[in-house]
Amino acid sequence: MRFPDKETVERVRKQYPVGTRVELISMDDSMAPPPGTTGVVTGVDDTASLLVSWSNGSCLNVIFGVDHVRKL
């Protein structure tokens, strides 16, 4: 896996500040919440992945360039 550069990480942090509500479109993980699950962004890590607290109690990260969410 190739990690995003610092500029990309900062762009994602500005696009998804803490508290942003998101809806899951797809996630490449067998333990993923179902599509349509909503959650709140709790942060963005140094790989530009979103840290999300999902409404079903899960806290799986949204992996940059792999998984997909939309802002609500």
DSSP file (Angstrom, degrees, kcal/mol; ACC not computed):
  #  RESIDUE AA STRUCTURE BP1 BP2  ACC     N-H-->O    O-->H-N    N-H-->O    O-->H-N    TCO  KAPPA ALPHA  PHI   PSI    X-CA   Y-CA   Z-CA
    1    1 A M              0   0    0      0, 0.0     2,-0.5     0, 0.0     0, 0.0   0.000 360.0 360.0 360.0 135.5    0.0    0.0    0.0
    2    2 A R        -     0   0    0      1,-0.0     0, 0.0     0, 0.0     0, 0.0  -0.846 360.0-134.9 -97.6 128.3    1.3    3.4   -0.9
    3    3 A F        -     0   0    0     -2,-0.5    44,-0.1     1,-0.1    45,-0.1  -0.563  22.0-110.4 -84.6 145.1    0.7    6.1    1.7
    4    4 A P        -     0   0    0      0, 0.0    -1,-0.1     0, 0.0    44,-0.1  -0.312  35.6-106.1 -69.6 156.0   -0.7    9.6    0.8
    5    5 A D     >  -     0   0    0      1,-0.1     4,-2.1    42,-0.0     3,-0.3  -0.253  34.8 -98.5 -76.4 170.6    1.6   12.6    1.0
    6    6 A K  H  > S+     0   0    0      1,-0.2     4,-2.4     2,-0.2     5,-0.2   0.846 122.2  56.5 -60.3 -36.8    1.2   15.2    3.8
    7    7 A E  H  > S+     0   0    0      2,-0.2     4,-2.2     1,-0.2    -1,-0.2   0.896 107.5  48.5 -63.7 -39.6   -0.7   17.6    1.5
    8    8 A T  H  > S+     0   0    0     -3,-0.3     4,-2.5     2,-0.2    -2,-0.2   0.921 110.2  51.5 -65.9 -43.8   -3.3   14.9    0.9
    9    9 A V  H  X S+     0   0    0     -4,-2.1     4,-2.2     1,-0.2    -2,-0.2   0.924 111.6  47.1 -58.9 -45.2   -3.6   14.1    4.6
   10   10 A E  H  X S+     0   0    0     -4,-2.4     4,-1.9     2,-0.2    -1,-0.2   0.884 110.1  53.0 -65.6 -38.2   -4.2   17.8    5.3
   11   11 A R  H  X S+     0   0    0     -4,-2.2     4,-2.1     2,-0.2    -2,-0.2   0.918 110.4  47.3 -62.2 -43.8   -6.8   18.1    2.5
   12   12 A V  H  X S+     0   0    0     -4,-2.5     4,-2.4     1,-0.2    -2,-0.2   0.893 109.3  54.3 -65.3 -39.9   -8.7   15.1    3.9
   13   13 A R  H  < S+     0   0    0     -4,-2.2    -1,-0.2     1,-0.2    -2,-0.2   0.875 111.6  44.7 -62.3 -36.9   -8.5   16.6    7.4
   14   14 A K  H  < S+     0   0    0     -4,-1.9    -1,-0.2     1,-0.2    -2,-0.2   0.859 114.3  49.2 -73.2 -35.6  -10.0   19.9    6.2
   15   15 A Q  H  < S+     0   0    0     -4,-2.1    -2,-0.2     1,-0.3    -1,-0.2   0.825 123.0  31.5 -72.7 -32.2  -12.7   18.0    4.1
   16   16 A Y  S  < S+     0   0    0     -4,-2.4    -1,-0.3    -5,-0.1     3,-0.1  -0.599  80.2 179.9-127.6  70.0  -13.7   15.8    7.1
   17   17 A P    >   -     0   0    0      0, 0.0     3,-2.1     0, 0.0    24,-0.2  -0.260  47.9 -74.0 -66.5 159.3  -13.3   17.8   10.3
   18   18 A V  T 3  S+     0   0    0      1,-0.3    24,-0.2    24,-0.1     3,-0.1  -0.269 123.3  33.0 -51.6 134.1  -14.1   16.1   13.6
   19   19 A G  T 3  S+     0   0    0     22,-3.0    -1,-0.3     1,-0.3     2,-0.2   0.263  80.5 141.6  99.2 -10.8  -17.9   15.9   14.0
   20   20 A T    <   -     0   0    0     -3,-2.1    21,-2.8    21,-0.2     2,-0.4  -0.454  48.0-134.1 -65.8 131.2  -18.6   15.5   10.3
   21   21 A R  E     -A   40   0A   0     19,-0.2    51,-2.7    -2,-0.2     2,-0.3  -0.726  29.4-178.7 -88.1 137.0  -21.5   13.1    9.7
   22   22 A V  E     -AB  39  71A   0     17,-2.5    17,-2.2    -2,-0.4     2,-0.4  -0.903  22.2-142.4-133.0 160.1  -21.0   10.4    7.0
   23   23 A E  E     -AB  38  70A   0     47,-2.4    47,-2.0    -2,-0.3     2,-0.3  -0.991  28.0-118.9-122.6 132.6  -22.8    7.5    5.4
   24   24 A L  E     + B   0  69A   0     13,-3.0    12,-3.0    -2,-0.4    45,-0.2  -0.537  32.4 171.3 -72.9 128.5  -21.1    4.3    4.5
   25   25 A I  E     -     0   0A   0     43,-2.8     2,-0.3     1,-0.4    44,-0.2   0.813  69.0 -18.7 -97.8 -52.1  -21.2    3.5    0.7
   26   26 A S  E     - B   0  68A   0     42,-1.9    42,-3.1     8,-0.1    -1,-0.4  -0.987  54.0-170.7-156.6 150.8  -18.7    0.6    0.7
   27   27 A M        -     0   0    0     -2,-0.3     2,-1.7    40,-0.2     5,-0.2  -0.984  24.1-136.9-145.6 131.6  -16.0   -0.9    2.8
   28   28 A D  S    S+     0   0    0     -2,-0.3     2,-0.3    35,-0.1    39,-0.1  -0.535  71.6 100.7 -88.3  70.6  -13.5   -3.6    1.9
   29   29 A D    >   -     0   0    0     -2,-1.7     3,-1.8     4,-0.1    -2,-0.1  -0.951  69.0-139.0-156.1 131.0  -13.8   -5.5    5.3
   30   30 A S  T 3  S+     0   0    0     -2,-0.3    -1,-0.1     1,-0.3    -2,-0.0   0.724 108.5  49.9 -65.7 -20.0  -15.7   -8.6    6.3
   31   31 A M  T 3  S+     0   0    0     -3,-0.0    -1,-0.3     2,-0.0    29,-0.1   0.240  85.2 132.2 -99.6  11.7  -16.6   -6.9    9.6
   32   32 A A    <   -     0   0    0     -3,-1.8    -5,-0.0    -5,-0.2     0, 0.0  -0.262  63.9-108.4 -65.4 147.2  -17.8   -3.7    8.0
   33   33 A P        -     0   0    0      0, 0.0    -1,-0.1     0, 0.0    -6,-0.1  -0.356  51.1 -86.7 -63.2 157.5  -21.2   -2.1    8.9
   34   34 A P    >   -     0   0    0      0, 0.0     3,-2.0     0, 0.0   -10,-0.2  -0.353  53.3 -87.5 -66.9 149.3  -23.8   -2.5    6.2
   35   35 A P  T 3  S+     0   0    0      0, 0.0   -10,-0.2     0, 0.0     3,-0.1  -0.258 117.2  39.8 -51.8 141.7  -23.9    0.2    3.5
   36   36 A G  T 3  S+     0   0    0    -12,-3.0     2,-0.1     1,-0.4   -11,-0.1   0.208  80.4 135.9  97.9 -14.6  -26.1    3.1    4.6
   37   37 A T    <   -     0   0    0     -3,-2.0   -13,-3.0   -13,-0.1    -1,-0.4  -0.440  45.0-144.0 -65.4 138.6  -24.8    3.0    8.1
   38   38 A T  E     +A   23   0A   0    -15,-0.2    17,-3.1    -2,-0.1     2,-0.3  -0.662  25.2 162.1-103.6 161.4  -24.1    6.5    9.4
   39   39 A G  E     -AC  22  54A   0    -17,-2.2   -17,-2.5    15,-0.3     2,-0.4  -0.958  34.1-107.2-162.9 178.9  -21.4    7.7   11.7
   40   40 A V  E     -AC  21  53A   0     13,-1.9    13,-2.6    -2,-0.3     2,-0.3  -0.976  31.6-120.5-123.4 130.9  -19.4   10.7   13.0
   41   41 A V  E     + C   0  52A   0    -21,-2.8   -22,-3.0    -2,-0.4    11,-0.3  -0.532  26.7 179.6 -70.0 128.5  -15.8   11.4   12.1
   42   42 A T  E     -     0   0A   0      9,-3.6     2,-0.3     1,-0.4    10,-0.2   0.432  62.4 -39.8-107.9  -4.0  -13.7   11.4   15.2
   43   43 A G  E     - C   0  51A   0      8,-1.0     8,-3.2   -26,-0.1     2,-0.4  -0.924  49.0-109.0 164.2 174.2  -10.4   12.2   13.4
   44   44 A V  E     - C   0  50A   0     -2,-0.3     6,-0.2     6,-0.2   -26,-0.1  -0.997  33.5-144.6-131.2 125.5   -8.2   11.6   10.4
   45   45 A D    >   -     0   0    0      4,-2.3     3,-1.8    -2,-0.4   -32,-0.1  -0.169  35.3 -88.7 -85.1-177.0   -5.0    9.6   10.9
   46   46 A D  T 3  S+     0   0    0      1,-0.3   -37,-0.1     2,-0.1    -1,-0.1   0.491 126.2  57.4 -73.4  -2.4   -1.6   10.1    9.2
   47   47 A T  T 3  S-     0   0    0      2,-0.2    -1,-0.3   -44,-0.1    17,-0.2   0.244 118.6-109.8-105.1  10.5   -2.6    7.7    6.4
   48   48 A A  S <  S+     0   0    0     -3,-1.8     2,-0.3     1,-0.3    -2,-0.1   0.611  71.0 146.0  69.8  16.0   -5.6   10.0    5.6
   49   49 A S        -     0   0    0     15,-0.1    -4,-2.3    14,-0.1     2,-0.4  -0.630  50.4-120.5 -81.1 142.0   -8.0    7.3    6.9
   50   50 A L  E     -CD  44  62A   0     12,-2.1    12,-2.6    -2,-0.3     2,-0.6  -0.678  13.2-144.3 -83.6 131.8  -11.1    8.5    8.6
   51   51 A L  E     -C   43   0A   0     -8,-3.2    -9,-3.6    -2,-0.4    -8,-1.0  -0.876  30.5-175.6 -92.3 119.9  -11.7    7.5   12.2
   52   52 A V  E     -C   41   0A   0     -2,-0.6     2,-0.8     8,-0.3   -11,-0.2  -0.955  31.1-149.2-127.8 136.3  -15.4    7.0   12.5
   53   53 A S  E     -C   40   0A   0    -13,-2.6   -13,-1.9    -2,-0.4     6,-0.2  -0.902  32.6-148.6 -97.5 105.2  -17.8    6.2   15.3
   54   54 A W  E >   -C   39   0A   0      4,-2.4     3,-1.9    -2,-0.8   -15,-0.3  -0.429  18.5-121.1 -80.9 151.1  -20.5    4.3   13.5
   55   55 A S  T 3  S+     0   0    0    -17,-3.1   -16,-0.1     1,-0.3    -1,-0.1   0.672 111.5  60.1 -65.0 -17.7  -24.2    4.3   14.7
   56   56 A N  T 3  S-     0   0    0    -18,-0.3    -1,-0.3     2,-0.1     3,-0.1   0.347 124.5 -99.4 -92.3   7.1  -24.1    0.5   15.1
   57   57 A G  S <  S+     0   0    0     -3,-1.9    -2,-0.1     1,-0.3     2,-0.1   0.270  83.7 127.4  96.6 -11.2  -21.3    0.7   17.7
   58   58 A S        -     0   0    0      1,-0.1    -4,-2.4    -5,-0.1    -1,-0.3  -0.349  40.4-167.7 -73.5 158.3  -18.5   -0.2   15.3
   59   59 A C        +     0   0    0     -6,-0.2    -7,-0.2    -3,-0.1     2,-0.1  -0.053  28.4 151.7-137.7  35.1  -15.4    2.0   15.0
   60   60 A L        -     0   0    0    -29,-0.1    -8,-0.3    -9,-0.1     2,-0.1  -0.430  45.9-116.5 -66.0 139.9  -13.7    0.7   11.9
   61   61 A N        -     0   0    0    -10,-0.1     2,-0.8    -2,-0.1   -10,-0.2  -0.431  15.5-122.6 -75.5 151.4  -11.7    3.2   10.0
   62   62 A V  B     -D   50   0A   0    -12,-2.6   -12,-2.1    -2,-0.1     2,-0.3  -0.875  33.2-135.4 -92.9 108.6  -12.5    4.3    6.5
   63   63 A I    >>  -     0   0    0     -2,-0.8     4,-2.2   -14,-0.2     3,-2.0  -0.512  19.9-113.0 -75.5 125.5   -9.3    3.5    4.6
   64   64 A F  T 34 S+     0   0    0     -2,-0.3   -15,-0.1     1,-0.3    -1,-0.1  -0.324  98.2   6.6 -58.4 129.2   -8.2    6.2    2.2
   65   65 A G  T 34 S+     0   0    0      2,-0.3    -1,-0.3   -17,-0.1     3,-0.1   0.417 129.7  58.5  80.3  -1.8   -8.5    5.1   -1.4
   66   66 A V  T <4 S+     0   0    0     -3,-2.0    -2,-0.2     1,-0.2     2,-0.2   0.697  97.5  46.5-120.9 -54.8  -10.2    1.8   -0.6
   67   67 A D  S  < S-     0   0    0     -4,-2.2     2,-0.4   -40,-0.1    -2,-0.3  -0.522  70.6-142.2 -95.1 162.0  -13.4    2.5    1.3
   68   68 A H  E     +B   26   0A   0    -42,-3.1   -43,-2.8    -2,-0.2   -42,-1.9  -0.984  23.3 160.9-135.1 132.4  -16.1    5.0    0.4
   69   69 A V  E     -B   24   0A   0     -2,-0.4     2,-0.4   -45,-0.2   -45,-0.2  -0.884  23.7-140.3-133.0 166.9  -18.4    7.3    2.4
   70   70 A R  E     -B   23   0A   0    -47,-2.0   -47,-2.4    -2,-0.3     2,-0.2  -0.985  24.4-112.8-129.0 147.3  -20.4   10.4    1.6
   71   71 A K  E      B   22   0A   0     -2,-0.4   -49,-0.3   -49,-0.2   -55,-0.0  -0.505 360.0 360.0 -73.8 142.7  -20.8   13.5    3.8
   72   72 A L              0   0    0    -51,-2.7   -50,-0.2    -2,-0.2    -1,-0.1   0.383 360.0 360.0-101.9 360.0  -24.3   14.1    5.2
